[in-house]
Amino acid sequence: MLQKKQRVKLYGQKLKKLNHDIFERDNYTCIICGAYVSDEHKFHHEPCGIEKSDELSGGVVLCNRCHYERHNTDKLKEIKTKCEDYLRSLYGE
């Protein structure tokens, strides 16, 4: 039987450091459109929702527009796939 992956939930300074590390890894750039994004923004979890986990391998930088589109428009599947492919290229399956 497939074992369910343990999700990580960080708070305070640990979450702030993770956010910083993700922004540094992604060069403060939206991985979808290439726009600059300040690390005052919060990274996007992929997967999001109840499956999200506060880990380097589960977060990407998205600008406000792409983040909105990921959650609220017909582009969500396309952006989801790009996020997954990007993370897979860095961390494997």
Buried (B, 14 or more C-beta within 10 A) or exposed (E): EEEEEEEEEBEEEEBEEBBEBBBEBBEBBBBBEEBEBEBEBBBBBBEBEEEBBBBEEBBBBBBEEBBEBBBEEEBBEEBBEBBEEBBEEEEEE
